[in-house]
Structure formats: C-alpha cells, structure tokens
Amino acid sequence: MENCAKVCLSDARCSYFGWGFDTYYNAYKCGTFSAKGCSKTHAYGTGDLNIYHAPRMTTTTTTTTTKTTTTELARFCPDGYKGHDGDVPGGDQFGGGYTQKATSAATCAELCNARAQCGSFEYAPSTKFCFLNRQTVPTVAGAPAGWEFCSKLTCPAGYEPHDGDVPGGDQFGGGYTQKATSAAKCAVLCNAEAQCRSFEYAPSTKFCFLNRQTVPTVAGAPAGWEFCARRPAAEVPPKYKTLPGWATDVALYSAATSPCNVPDFVAALPHGYGYYTDPGVTGGFCRSIAPANLNGVLGAHASGRWTTHHSGKTHLPLYKTLPGWATDVALYSAATSPCNVPDFVAALPHGSGYYTDPGVTGGFCRSIAPANLNGVLGAHVSGRWTTHHSGKTNLPHQFMAAAREAEEARQRLLACVRGGC
C-alpha cells in the first residue's frame, strides 16, 4: 500500500488512492483517483479497493519522467549522493510521514544531511514530496513513477564524496591490484602520496585506486565503487617525503614483511618511523625505517647510493607533530587565516616548521623560522606549552634528528666527565 500512496503523491491530479485485492487478476492492485466519489471498482472493474485520502489536495497538472540509467540518476541527485532505481516503501522515517516537502532535490538533500542517521532520500519533482530514509540503498527494486532515490555517499574525514570515476587503475604504482581493508585505510595510502588528490574504493572487493585528479573525469561511479576527493579546506599536508626506490644499504631498513597490507602496516608504525613499500609485489611488500636510520637513508639518496625503482618507494617522515603551541607565540610568524595548509607548507622556506589549526574555519597557519626551532622545542620540553586538540606544531624531521643527535652527544659528554674517559 505504501508504494500505491507514493504513486498517488507523484501525480498532482491524484487526491485519493485505492488499494485492495482484485479477483480478476488474483492480486492486490492500486488505483488512483481525482475525487473520492469515484466508484471503488473504477480502476479494475472487479474486486474491492479500499479508498484512502492522499496527504494533500492539488489541481496542478505536471508531467514527469522517471530516470533509469546510471548517468541520468547521477545527474538528478545532488553532489554527495548517488542515484538508484529503487524504493524504500513508506513515508519519511524522521517524523515527516507522508507530508514532508522540499523545493528541490538539493533542499531535500540538506534535510538528509542535517540528520546523522539519514542514509538516503526519495524525492518527487512534480509534487515536491521529500521522504528521508535510514537505509542507504533501496529495499525494493524499481522506483515508483515520478520518484527519484538518492543514497548518501560517505568518505573518511578530510574527503568528500563524488558520484563519478577516473577510468584506469591506481596511478601510483599499484596498477589494478592494490587493496585496503577499508575506505579509511585507502585514505591513509592517499595521504602518504603528495600528489594524490582522490581515491576510488570498492568495499566488496577491497580494491583501492589512487588518483592525481581531484574530481571524476567521467560522471557516474561504476557499480560497487566509491569516489572520495580531498576536501580543499580540510586537507592536511603529506606526512612523508616519497623517494622512488631504496638505499643500497638495506641494513638501514627493517626485515621485510610480505604479504603486507600497507595501510595497516603504516598505521602500526611507531611515531617518527619511515617505511618502504612495493605495491608491485603480489600481496604487498613492506619494511620500516627506524628514526635513527632516517638520516642515513636520506644521505644515501643524496649521494647516489640508491636503487631507483618504478613501484618500490621509500617514505621518510617530514615533520614531528606536537599537539598545541609554545606559550611564547613570538617564536611563530604572524597568523595567516584563511589558510590552505598544503599550499602554505609547500611555500615554506627550506628548514622551516609550521603551526596549523584545521579547527578554525577556513584554516589557520603560522610559520616557524629555522632560527626559532630550538626555542619551540625547548618550550615543549620545559612545559612552557599550551596543549590543544586541533592546533598542532610541526617541526622538520631533519631538525629533530639533529637535535636528538646533539642531545645524545651531550649525554655522552656528561657521562664521560662524570665517569672519566
């Protein structure tokens, strides 16, 4: 009966609908009426239709068409939603019953976006009815005439969904074989590549393809795939410097892990570690790089003691992140707000650190000159520091490595003085 109600609601001429068992067809049937005085047998000639009042009265006549192809469905649904040819029987599931309306599909989407539990909406363009669902996909195939079904697309934090595709496989060496256990783990791979602007993920098969393009080049995502693009205002700079290949001295790396799920491997790395991975190896191939060996790996690359490779890559951490900021804000530059963090970091002079707070609308950034890095680190060590949940200070890893080596040298000297050399 719910679908019969939707058929009536999608037709501006319908004020009443009938639902009952038809003895001629030996099945339940639906009839629509412009006035309640019509005979109960008006629709099929036999049987007994129970007449119900549609939750609105109107005399406007509007012609609608049902979109059925993937491209047409994608064109109808607002950005962040994907079209389906189907239905969730019944009215609005969030208190709107059979009466809730919206001026457009985009406005209906806003109602859905305002509810965390809303997974989809159904919209009738001719009558403006807007029904929200908790389900993300239809429970019944085939949309009622005049209705459109739009599912909410979801992506990990820092990414926004698009209903489209960039044809081809992974653009960073993974070809058609790279996988991740979840969309969030696929995002980890994208975050590790400075040039990665989006990823495509298939939940059922776990395939994860990274793209250099920010938005789809083809409308309509292939069945079973999700397209997630980095949010420009919420982007974070890459955490690693990527060097194609590996240092000739493999003792600078840990023993190999193979097969290896790269996102899980990277997520489990201790703070400050680098890593090597080769998605071209069946099942994955990984090695970690301890902080004490990072300078050795970087030096090997600079001196040519290096093996370049098309799919195997070494990833070195760029910054050590400290939540919050030094109490002496004079150690930082003047604030830049709004601030696009990746562009801000890319423009920093060599050896500089920076502070950013993505919790500030539009972004908030300050740079840290090389001459002030020791002051900031000293403030953190001595407790002259304000800890914060979203604002973070980022110090160059090479500086941190040098500071650690200097501290180790100082401790050795003290031990020598105390114990005799």
Secondary structure, DSSP 8 states (H G I E B T S, - for coil): -HHHHHHHHT-TT-SEEEEEEETTTTEEEEEEESSTTS-TTTTTSSS--EEEE-S-------------SHHHHHHHS-TTEEEESEE--SSBTTTTBTT-B-SSHHHHHHHHHT-TT--EEEEETTTTEEEEES-SS-SEES--TT-EEEEE----TTEEEESEE--SSBTTTTBTT-B-SSHHHHHHHHHTSTT--EEEEETTTTEEEEES-SS-SEES--TT-EEEEE-TTT----SEEEEESEES-GGGS---BSS--HHHHHHTS-TT-EEEE-TTSTT--EEEE-HHHHHHHHHHHHHT-EE--SS-EEEEE-EEEEESEES-GGGS---BSS--HHHHHHTS-TT-EEEE-TTSTT--EEEE-GGGHHHHHHHHHHT-EE--SS-EEEEEHHHHHHHHHHHHHHHHHHHHHHH--
